[in-house]
Amino acid sequence: MAVEYAKVLKAQQREFLVVGRGTASAAAFTEKTGVAVVPGGLDRAIASQAVAGATSAIVSVGVEALFDTSMALLGAGVKQLLIEKPGVLHPEQLAPLRLAAQQAGARVCIAYNRRFLASVRRARQIIEADGGLTSFTFDFTEWGHEIVTLTKAPGVKERWLLGNSSHVLDLAFFLGGSPAQLNAAHAGALDWHPAGAVFVGSGQTASGTLFSYHADWSAPGRWGLEFCTALHKLILRPMEKLQVMRKGSVQIEEVAADPEDARLDIEFKPGLYRQVEAFFSAESDALCTLDELVGNMGHFCTIAGYSNAGTGPA
């Protein structure tokens, strides 16, 4: 992800400094981007004043290191943070992170880049034009047969819904609305994810919209979301492509996104250019704020079957 961010920052002609840890990863980064890396890790960079005066930072490290890295940057005086999803690996880390942000007077956002996909931006326009949603559903099935072979830091795979699947949940609640009522069931277990293997549930948003979800990590499947309005069923499967079914027809057709949004999603990692643009403009209503994550974290943990203690009030 750091490489992808560097491509965007260079294209937007922003001045930036890259801090890395290992020499091998730093060399690989420089080879891919042409950008030099300050080695030795963040603590060393802060102590040596290498990042003195930095006002904004993008935190693109392993999920297990997001919290410590973000806390260090807030302590160093950074006033704007864009933290890679899910922001924290454990819900009890949210309260101290939010407190540190408040004490520093900092703006903290979580990098759920799917919110900025060309397909999603077009879907938002259609939903608004149709007068809002009547219902929605989503599927966050993961490929367990591949995940089991991955090498990750301790605890990461056990919290896979937060570290990966939350892309789907976040987008569902971003477009559909945050749950006011949630009924969650989970069954089974996987060696790498003991909390559950099958997840089924339903609920109602604060605005009264009904929704349901399903995911089976022990069976074939893929991510997908469907949003219903009075005139359309909008289908995001895959999420990078918007298809619709119009009222009075069962034909499914692809809907073209804005040409410039579509071009950016081809040239860069989908959604990333617009997300970084929004972060630096501080004007977008599409960025996930830290307070929004606090409100959603309990829902994510309930759906996954994790303990959600320590998130604090929304």
Buried (B, 14 or more C-beta within 10 A) or exposed (E): BBBBBBBBBEEEEEEBEBBBBEEEEBEBBBEEBEBEBBBBBBBEBBEEEBBEEBEBBBBBBBBBBBBBBBBBBBEBBBBBBBBBBBBBBBBBBBBBBBEBBEEBEBBBBBBBBBBBBBBBBBBBEBBEEBEEBBBBBBBBBBEBEEBEEEEBEEEBBBBBBBBBBBBBBBBBBBBBBBBEEBEBEBEBBBEBBEBBBBBBBBBBBEEEBBBBBBBBBBEEBEBBBBBBBEBBBBBBBEBBBBBBBEEEEEEEEEBEBEEEBBEBBEEBBBBBBBBBBBBBEEEBEBBBEBBBBBBBBBBBBBBBBBEBEBBBEE
